[in-house]
Amino acid sequence: MGFAKVGTVAPSFTLLDQRGSRVSLADYVGDKNVVVYFYPKAMTPGCTVQACGIRDTYAEFEALDTVVLAVSPDSVDRLVKFEDKQELNFKLLSDEDHAVTESFGAWGLKKFMGREYMGVIRSTFVIDKQSNIVMVMEKVKTKTHHDDLLDWIKNNLNS
């Protein structure tokens, strides 16, 4: 299927966050830019580094009229533990059936140590205030993800 494309309207969705509240992409239309990033599993080393980078720079995202939504196939219970353990300050969304992940093209064949399986392809989408996908990051570096996003948003989106 491939990733959702720049210039198209982002797939709409509603998922539960780490506190069990419903969060919809539509909640932000006309008001905020939205970063939606897909990650494989809460509390794993790479996903923790990535989330903590967002946590530590979240005020900068807010200053750019941007919210960050992190999506994984984890349960709400696991996400609240991740939030509490890492003191995260943004929404973690539970996509247990990976339907939203699939709609963005972030679910696919992965290879690890010679084994092939279906899973989350670590990727990020920047969505403007009109719900259009304006950037797709197919290759995410967990250590610099937050800085890479902030730089792109500062240089490409009018807040």
Backbone hydrogen bonds, N-H to C=O, Kabsch-Sander energy under -0.5 kcal/mol:
donor,donor_aa,acceptor,acceptor_aa,energy
4,A,104,F,-2.2
7,G,133,I,-3.2
8,T,5,K,-1.6
10,A,131,S,-3.1
15,L,23,V,-2.5
16,L,94,S,-0.6
17,D,21,S,-2.6
18,Q,92,L,-0.8
20,G,17,D,-2.3
23,V,15,L,-3.1
25,L,13,F,-1.8
27,D,24,S,-1.3
28,Y,25,L,-2.0
29,V,26,A,-0.6
30,G,129,K,-3.8
31,D,28,Y,-2.3
32,K,28,Y,-2.6
33,N,65,D,-3.2
34,V,127,I,-3.1
35,V,67,V,-3.0
36,V,34,V,-0.6
36,V,125,F,-2.8
37,Y,35,V,-0.6
37,Y,69,L,-2.5
38,F,123,S,-2.9
39,Y,71,V,-2.3
44,T,41,K,-1.1
48,T,44,T,-2.5
49,V,45,P,-2.3
50,Q,46,G,-2.3
51,A,47,C,-2.4
52,C,48,T,-2.7
53,G,49,V,-1.7
54,I,50,Q,-1.6
55,R,51,A,-2.7
56,D,52,C,-2.4
57,T,53,G,-0.9
57,T,54,I,-0.8
58,Y,54,I,-0.5
58,Y,55,R,-1.0
60,E,57,T,-1.2
61,F,57,T,-1.3
62,E,58,Y,-2.5
63,A,59,A,-2.1
64,L,60,E,-0.8
64,L,61,F,-0.9
65,D,62,E,-1.9
66,T,61,F,-1.9
67,V,33,N,-2.4
69,L,35,V,-3.3
70,A,91,K,-2.5
71,V,37,Y,-3.3
71,V,69,L,-0.5
72,S,93,L,-2.1
79,L,75,S,-2.2
80,V,76,V,-2.4
81,K,77,D,-1.4
82,F,78,R,-2.1
83,E,79,L,-2.8
84,D,80,V,-2.6
85,K,81,K,-2.8
86,Q,82,F,-2.3
87,E,83,E,-1.0
88,L,83,E,-1.7
91,K,68,V,-0.9
93,L,70,A,-4.0
93,L,91,K,-0.5
94,S,16,L,-2.7
95,D,72,S,-2.9
95,D,93,L,-0.6
98,H,95,D,-2.1
102,E,98,H,-2.2
103,S,99,A,-2.0
104,F,100,V,-1.4
105,G,102,E,-1.5
106,A,101,T,-2.6
108,G,119,G,-2.7
110,K,117,Y,-3.5
112,F,115,R,-2.6
115,R,112,F,-2.0
117,Y,110,K,-2.2
119,G,108,G,-2.5
121,I,106,A,-3.4
122,R,120,V,-0.7
123,S,38,F,-1.2
124,T,137,M,-2.0
125,F,36,V,-2.5
126,V,135,M,-2.5
127,I,34,V,-3.2
127,I,125,F,-0.5
128,D,132,N,-2.6
131,S,128,D,-2.1
133,I,8,T,-3.2
134,V,126,V,-3.0
134,V,132,N,-0.5
135,M,126,V,-1.3
137,M,124,T,-3.3
138,E,136,V,-0.8
140,V,138,E,-0.6
142,T,140,V,-0.7
144,T,141,K,-0.8
145,H,141,K,-1.2
148,D,144,T,-3.0
149,L,145,H,-2.4
150,L,146,H,-2.6
151,D,147,D,-2.6
152,W,148,D,-2.0
153,I,149,L,-3.0
154,K,150,L,-2.7
155,N,151,D,-1.9
156,N,152,W,-1.5
157,L,153,I,-2.3
159,S,157,L,-0.7
